[in-house]
Amino acid sequence: MSGINLSESIIRHNTNSKSFQRGEICYRDGSVLSVTQRGEEIQAEVQGSEQQPYR
């Protein structure tokens, strides 16, 4: 996830508390497979219980 400069305060500012909590759980569980930045947009690929990752 190098190359993307995010802080917790930036993420909290741009999400609601429920989304932040869910994302934090995914990150701590190691479910975040990749993070990419395209301009102002950040996308993450997260592994769930399904075979294919959810974006």
TIGULO-947843 format. One line per field, with one value per atom (N, C-alpha, C, O): y negated, z, x negated; atom name; residue number from 1. Coordinates in Angstrom, 2 decimals. Atoms other than C-alpha are relative to their C-alpha. Layout:
# TIGULO-947843
Y = (Y	...)
Z = (Z	...)
X = (X	...)
mike = (CA	...)
marmar = (NUM	...)
# end
This chain:
# TIGULO-947843
Y = (1.18	0.00	-1.25	-2.32	1.15	-2.27	-0.95	-0.56	0.99	-5.46	-0.76	-1.78	0.70	-6.45	-0.57	0.15	0.67	-9.00	-0.33	-1.36	0.21	-8.66	-0.03	0.67	-0.01	-9.48	0.40	0.35	-0.37	-8.30	-1.18	-0.98	1.17	-11.84	-0.27	-0.67	0.18	-12.08	1.04	0.71	-1.06	-8.75	-0.26	-0.16	0.29	-9.65	-1.17	-1.16	1.18	-13.00	0.36	-0.28	-0.35	-11.28	1.23	1.71	-1.14	-8.39	-0.25	-1.15	0.05	-7.87	1.00	1.81	-0.82	-6.10	1.50	2.29	-1.42	-2.78	0.51	1.59	-0.39	-2.65	0.04	0.94	0.03	-3.61	1.25	1.89	-1.17	-0.86	1.29	2.14	-1.21	1.77	0.08	1.15	0.03	0.71	0.30	0.98	-0.24	0.73	1.48	2.03	-1.44	4.29	0.78	1.68	-0.68	5.41	-0.17	0.78	0.27	3.77	0.80	1.43	-0.73	5.29	1.50	2.20	-1.44	8.74	0.45	1.64	-0.34	8.58	0.28	0.89	-0.25	8.66	-0.96	-0.71	0.97	5.63	0.53	0.66	-0.59	7.05	-1.04	-0.86	1.05	3.85	-1.32	-1.34	1.34	0.11	-0.76	-0.76	0.80	-2.09	-1.38	-1.57	1.37	-5.81	-0.42	-0.26	0.56	-7.35	-1.41	-1.63	1.38	-11.10	-0.18	0.08	0.23	-11.96	1.24	1.21	-1.19	-8.45	1.07	1.34	-1.12	-5.65	1.24	1.21	-1.27	-2.05	1.07	1.08	-1.12	1.04	1.29	1.37	-1.34	4.68	0.77	0.87	-0.63	6.63	1.42	1.66	-1.40	10.40	0.28	0.06	-0.38	11.53	1.51	2.24	-1.44	14.94	0.61	1.83	-0.48	15.20	0.26	-0.25	-0.35	16.60	-1.23	-1.39	1.19	13.32	-1.18	-1.37	1.20	10.13	-0.99	-1.07	1.03	7.37	-1.35	-1.65	1.35	3.84	-1.03	-2.23)
Z = (0.00	0.00	0.00	0.41	0.03	-0.47	-1.12	-2.08	1.02	-2.46	0.24	-0.41	-0.33	-0.98	1.40	2.36	-1.27	1.77	0.63	0.33	-0.70	3.98	1.49	2.01	-1.46	7.60	0.50	-0.23	-0.58	9.92	-0.04	-0.30	0.00	10.12	-1.40	-1.51	1.36	6.31	-0.30	-0.86	0.25	6.14	0.79	0.24	-0.83	9.03	-0.57	-0.54	0.56	7.38	-1.24	-1.51	1.26	4.14	0.07	-0.96	-0.17	5.58	1.20	2.01	-1.23	8.11	1.00	0.63	-1.04	11.38	-0.26	0.04	0.27	10.30	-1.09	-0.95	1.06	7.09	0.51	0.17	-0.55	8.97	0.85	0.70	-0.87	11.56	-0.81	-0.50	0.84	8.89	-0.72	-0.78	0.68	6.94	0.94	0.57	-0.99	10.07	0.36	0.51	-0.29	10.86	-1.15	-0.92	1.18	7.31	-0.03	-0.31	0.01	7.55	1.08	0.81	-1.12	10.95	-0.21	0.23	0.27	9.80	-1.15	-1.40	1.14	6.82	-1.26	-2.20	1.15	4.37	-1.16	-2.27	1.06	2.40	-0.86	-0.39	0.90	-0.62	-0.72	-0.92	0.70	-2.41	0.13	0.35	-0.01	-2.40	-1.17	-1.36	1.13	-5.48	0.06	0.59	0.06	-6.02	-1.44	-2.20	1.33	-9.17	0.19	0.46	-0.24	-8.87	1.45	2.36	-1.35	-5.87	0.61	1.77	-0.45	-5.57	0.48	-0.15	-0.56	-3.41	-0.11	0.29	0.09	-4.13	0.72	0.69	-0.67	-2.08	-0.47	-0.69	0.30	-3.00	1.32	1.94	-1.31	0.04	-0.18	-0.91	0.07	0.45	1.06	2.25	-0.93	2.01	0.01	-0.22	-0.06	2.34	-1.38	-1.54	1.36	-1.40	-0.68	-0.24	0.74	-3.87	-0.62	-0.52	0.67	-5.80	0.96	1.73	-0.85	-4.02	-0.36	-1.52	0.18	-3.58	-0.08	0.70	0.14	-4.74	0.37	0.32)
X = (-0.81	0.00	-0.86	-0.41	0.87	-2.92	0.41	1.07	-0.30	-2.62	1.29	1.53	-1.24	0.73	-0.16	-0.40	0.21	0.51	1.35	1.95	-1.26	3.59	-0.24	-1.12	0.04	4.08	1.37	2.36	-1.28	6.78	0.97	2.16	-0.90	8.16	0.57	1.73	-0.51	8.47	1.08	2.12	-0.99	10.28	1.28	2.37	-1.19	12.61	0.80	2.03	-0.67	13.39	0.83	1.84	-0.64	14.44	0.90	1.37	-0.90	16.49	0.90	0.66	-0.80	19.22	-0.59	-1.44	0.62	18.45	0.18	-0.72	-0.24	20.01	-0.97	-1.54	0.93	17.94	-1.43	-2.20	1.35	14.80	-0.25	-1.29	0.17	15.32	-0.12	-0.95	0.06	15.96	-1.35	-1.96	1.29	12.87	-1.15	-2.10	1.05	10.75	-0.08	-1.17	-0.02	11.84	-0.62	-1.43	0.57	11.01	-1.52	-2.25	1.43	7.60	-0.72	-1.75	0.63	6.78	0.01	-0.90	-0.10	7.94	-0.89	-1.03	0.84	5.61	0.79	0.28	-0.87	8.52	-0.22	0.24	0.26	7.33	-1.14	-2.28	0.99	5.51	-0.83	-2.03	0.73	4.59	0.76	1.97	-0.59	5.20	-0.61	-1.82	0.48	4.97	0.63	1.73	-0.50	5.39	0.06	-0.90	-0.21	6.80	0.52	1.70	-0.38	6.81	0.41	-0.37	-0.52	8.97	0.65	1.06	-0.72	10.44	-0.96	-1.99	0.76	9.06	0.88	2.04	-0.72	10.10	-0.79	-2.02	0.65	9.38	0.63	1.84	-0.48	9.66	-0.06	-1.11	-0.13	10.88	0.50	1.47	-0.42	11.14	1.04	0.80	-1.07	14.40	0.14	-0.82	-0.24	15.97	0.24	0.20	-0.20	16.65	-1.34	-2.37	1.21	14.12	-0.67	-1.89	0.53	13.71	-0.04	0.91	0.05	12.55	1.10	1.51	-1.02	15.14	-0.67	-1.58	0.57	14.33	1.03	0.75)
mike = (N	CA	C	O	N	CA	C	O	N	CA	C	O	N	CA	C	O	N	CA	C	O	N	CA	C	O	N	CA	C	O	N	CA	C	O	N	CA	C	O	N	CA	C	O	N	CA	C	O	N	CA	C	O	N	CA	C	O	N	CA	C	O	N	CA	C	O	N	CA	C	O	N	CA	C	O	N	CA	C	O	N	CA	C	O	N	CA	C	O	N	CA	C	O	N	CA	C	O	N	CA	C	O	N	CA	C	O	N	CA	C	O	N	CA	C	O	N	CA	C	O	N	CA	C	O	N	CA	C	O	N	CA	C	O	N	CA	C	O	N	CA	C	O	N	CA	C	O	N	CA	C	O	N	CA	C	O	N	CA	C	O	N	CA	C	O	N	CA	C	O	N	CA	C	O	N	CA	C	O	N	CA	C	O	N	CA	C	O	N	CA	C	O	N	CA	C	O	N	CA	C	O	N	CA	C	O	N	CA	C	O	N	CA	C	O	N	CA	C	O	N	CA	C	O	N	CA	C	O	N	CA	C	O	N	CA	C	O	N	CA	C	O	N	CA	C	O)
marmar = (1	1	1	1	2	2	2	2	3	3	3	3	4	4	4	4	5	5	5	5	6	6	6	6	7	7	7	7	8	8	8	8	9	9	9	9	10	10	10	10	11	11	11	11	12	12	12	12	13	13	13	13	14	14	14	14	15	15	15	15	16	16	16	16	17	17	17	17	18	18	18	18	19	19	19	19	20	20	20	20	21	21	21	21	22	22	22	22	23	23	23	23	24	24	24	24	25	25	25	25	26	26	26	26	27	27	27	27	28	28	28	28	29	29	29	29	30	30	30	30	31	31	31	31	32	32	32	32	33	33	33	33	34	34	34	34	35	35	35	35	36	36	36	36	37	37	37	37	38	38	38	38	39	39	39	39	40	40	40	40	41	41	41	41	42	42	42	42	43	43	43	43	44	44	44	44	45	45	45	45	46	46	46	46	47	47	47	47	48	48	48	48	49	49	49	49	50	50	50	50	51	51	51	51	52	52	52	52	53	53	53	53	54	54	54	54	55	55	55	55)
# end
